[in-house]
Amino acid sequence: MPEKKELVMLDDGTTVLRVINEYPKRIIEDVLKDIAKSAPVHFDRAFEVNGCFGGIMKFNSETFFYLKLKTVKISSYYELDETKSLVAPKFLPKTEENDKKYPTMPAVWAVPQSMSLMFAARIYPVDGIRYMTKPSESCFLIAYDSSKRAYRLPLPNLYENLSMCMGDFNGVDNSQLGSFLKAYGQFDISPWNADLLGGKEDSAKQLFLFKMTDSDVECIPYTGDWTQLCNKCATNISTSLSQAV
């Protein structure tokens, strides 16, 4: 780079040599663009869905939309306890035999007060005009404790890296928010089966417990230490998204 030298007289009468490196404006703009690409960007409370606030986060040149959940719809088989008044999900493959043996219902589970639960989706550009959320390795369900440590809930259809298996769906939309809402819609209606449960049946029965009423099924809020029923799981994505907790 071109270098310019000049003598400068200070207020006390002394003289110093000043060396100036002149960088072309183009190079400075390129550096600023690189910084903008790599710098994290976070917009919290950017939108609202069913009373839950969502936001947008960009890191490592990838864009994520997230929603802070208050409830989760758990559509699955359910099993009555001995008193016939309490039910817990029975995560099984859908078969004709299971259909006859166990009732199915979309019970709504309330997130414990000490837990921050986030549904997040990675949004991809498609063709410069449209965006999409891919069915595989793009959607995540992450539980955080008060110290922003991430956990995997004792649920099926959830990989160890906290990404979700939600089946095939069309996540393409003309807007990033529209693509995210399609992914969340799939999450909200998808049934839960036995895939990837990994021996967490007992933990699931404790955390996701409901009581039968005359006309409905009500969630029994879990008041214990829910982290003891979950696996701690730290990934680059969960660590970055923890800024939104």
C-alpha positions in Angstrom: 0.0 0.0 0.0 1.3 3.5 -0.7 2.9 5.1 2.3 3.2 8.8 3.1 5.4 10.4 5.6 5.1 13.9 7.1 6.7 15.9 9.9 4.3 17.2 12.5 5.2 19.9 15.1 3.5 19.3 18.5 2.3 22.0 20.9 5.4 21.6 23.0 7.6 22.5 20.1 8.9 18.9 19.4 8.7 17.4 16.0 7.6 13.8 15.2 7.5 11.8 12.1 4.0 10.5 11.1 3.6 7.6 8.8 0.3 7.2 6.9 -0.8 4.1 5.0 -3.4 5.0 2.4 -5.8 2.2 1.6 -8.1 2.5 -1.5 -11.8 2.9 -0.6 -12.6 -0.3 -2.5 -10.5 -2.4 -0.1 -12.1 -0.8 3.0 -15.5 -1.5 1.6 -14.5 -5.2 1.0 -13.3 -5.5 4.6 -16.6 -4.0 5.9 -18.6 -6.5 3.8 -16.6 -9.4 5.2 -17.2 -8.2 8.7 -20.9 -7.9 8.0 -21.1 -11.4 6.7 -19.5 -13.0 9.7 -20.8 -10.8 12.5 -23.8 -12.2 14.4 -27.1 -10.4 13.9 -30.0 -10.8 16.3 -33.5 -9.4 16.2 -35.6 -10.5 19.2 -39.4 -10.3 19.4 -39.6 -9.8 15.6 -42.9 -11.6 15.2 -45.6 -13.4 17.2 -47.3 -16.7 16.7 -50.2 -17.8 19.0 -49.0 -15.6 21.8 -45.4 -16.7 21.5 -42.7 -14.3 20.5 -40.1 -15.2 17.8 -36.9 -13.7 16.5 -34.2 -13.9 13.8 -30.6 -14.7 14.3 -27.8 -14.8 11.8 -24.4 -16.4 12.6 -21.7 -18.2 10.6 -23.4 -16.8 7.4 -26.6 -18.8 8.2 -30.0 -17.5 9.1 -32.2 -19.0 11.8 -35.7 -18.1 12.8 -36.9 -19.1 16.3 -40.0 -19.2 18.4 -40.1 -19.3 22.2 -42.7 -21.9 23.0 -45.1 -21.8 25.9 -46.8 -25.1 25.0 -46.2 -28.1 22.8 -48.8 -30.3 21.2 -47.9 -33.9 21.8 -50.0 -36.0 19.4 -49.4 -39.7 20.2 -50.8 -42.8 21.8 -51.6 -42.4 25.5 -51.7 -44.9 28.4 -53.9 -44.7 31.5 -52.4 -45.3 34.9 -54.0 -47.7 37.4 -56.3 -45.0 38.7 -57.7 -44.4 35.2 -57.3 -40.6 35.9 -53.8 -39.9 34.7 -52.4 -40.4 31.3 -48.9 -40.2 29.8 -47.8 -40.5 26.2 -47.0 -44.0 24.9 -44.6 -43.5 22.0 -45.1 -46.3 19.6 -45.2 -46.9 15.8 -48.6 -46.4 14.3 -50.1 -49.8 13.7 -53.7 -51.2 13.6 -53.0 -53.2 16.8 -51.8 -50.1 18.7 -54.8 -48.2 17.4 -57.1 -50.7 19.1 -55.1 -50.8 22.3 -54.2 -47.2 23.0 -56.3 -44.0 22.6 -54.8 -41.1 20.6 -55.1 -37.5 21.4 -53.3 -34.1 20.8 -52.7 -33.3 24.4 -51.1 -29.8 25.0 -48.1 -29.8 27.3 -47.2 -26.6 29.2 -43.5 -25.7 29.3 -42.2 -25.6 33.0 -41.6 -22.1 34.2 -37.9 -22.8 34.8 -37.4 -24.0 31.2 -37.0 -21.9 28.1 -38.0 -24.0 25.1 -37.2 -22.9 21.6 -38.2 -24.2 18.2 -35.7 -23.0 15.6 -35.3 -23.5 11.8 -32.4 -22.8 9.5 -33.7 -20.9 6.4 -32.0 -21.4 3.0 -32.2 -19.3 -0.1 -33.6 -21.2 -3.1 -33.2 -19.2 -6.2 -32.7 -15.6 -5.2 -36.4 -15.1 -4.8 -37.8 -17.9 -2.6 -36.6 -19.4 0.6 -37.0 -22.9 2.2 -36.7 -24.9 5.3 -35.4 -28.4 4.5 -37.2 -31.4 6.2 -33.8 -32.9 7.3 -31.3 -31.3 9.7 -33.0 -27.9 9.6 -35.4 -27.7 12.5 -34.4 -27.9 16.2 -36.1 -28.2 19.5 -33.9 -26.9 22.3 -34.6 -26.7 26.1 -32.5 -24.2 28.1 -32.1 -23.9 31.9 -31.7 -20.7 33.7 -28.0 -20.8 33.0 -28.6 -21.1 29.2 -27.4 -24.7 29.1 -29.0 -26.7 26.4 -30.9 -30.0 26.9 -32.5 -32.7 24.8 -36.1 -33.4 25.9 -37.1 -37.0 26.5 -39.1 -37.0 23.3 -38.8 -39.2 20.1 -38.1 -37.9 16.7 -35.3 -35.8 18.2 -31.7 -36.4 17.3 -28.8 -36.0 19.8 -27.8 -32.8 18.1 -31.3 -31.4 18.8 -32.4 -31.5 15.2 -35.8 -32.9 14.5 -37.3 -35.6 12.2 -40.6 -34.2 11.2 -41.3 -36.0 7.9 -41.5 -34.5 4.5 -43.1 -31.2 4.0 -43.0 -28.2 1.6 -41.0 -25.5 3.3 -40.6 -23.3 0.3 -42.1 -19.8 0.5 -41.6 -16.3 -1.0 -40.5 -15.0 2.4 -38.2 -16.2 5.1 -40.9 -15.9 7.7 -43.3 -17.8 5.5 -40.9 -20.6 5.2 -40.4 -20.7 9.0 -44.1 -20.7 9.6 -44.5 -23.7 7.3 -41.8 -25.6 9.3 -43.5 -24.7 12.6 -46.9 -25.7 11.2 -45.4 -29.1 10.4 -44.0 -29.4 13.9 -47.3 -28.5 15.5 -49.3 -31.1 13.6 -46.8 -34.0 13.4 -47.5 -37.1 15.5 -44.8 -38.4 17.8 -43.8 -42.1 17.4 -41.0 -44.3 18.8 -38.2 -43.2 16.6 -35.0 -42.0 18.3 -36.6 -42.1 21.8 -33.5 -43.9 23.1 -34.8 -45.5 26.3 -36.3 -42.3 27.7 -39.8 -43.8 28.2 -39.7 -43.4 32.0 -38.5 -39.8 31.9 -41.1 -39.0 29.3 -43.9 -40.4 31.6 -42.7 -38.1 34.4 -42.3 -34.9 32.4 -45.3 -35.2 30.2 -48.2 -36.1 32.5 -51.8 -35.3 32.0 -55.1 -35.8 33.9 -58.4 -36.8 32.5 -61.4 -34.5 33.0 -65.0 -34.9 31.9 -64.4 -33.1 28.6 -60.7 -32.7 28.1 -57.1 -33.6 29.0 -55.2 -31.2 31.2 -51.5 -30.9 31.6 -50.1 -31.5 35.1 -47.3 -28.9 35.4 -43.9 -30.4 36.2 -42.5 -28.7 39.3 -39.3 -30.9 39.8 -35.9 -30.5 38.4 -36.6 -31.2 34.7 -32.9 -31.2 33.8 -32.6 -34.6 35.6 -34.9 -36.1 33.0 -33.1 -34.7 30.0 -29.7 -35.1 28.4 -27.4 -32.1 28.3 -26.4 -31.3 24.8 -24.2 -28.4 23.6 -23.8 -27.7 19.9 -22.6 -24.7 18.0 -26.2 -24.0 17.0 -27.6 -24.3 20.6 -24.8 -22.2 22.0 -25.4 -19.4 19.4 -29.2 -19.5 19.9 -28.8 -19.3 23.6 -28.3 -15.5 23.2 -32.0 -15.3 22.6 -32.9 -16.9 25.9 
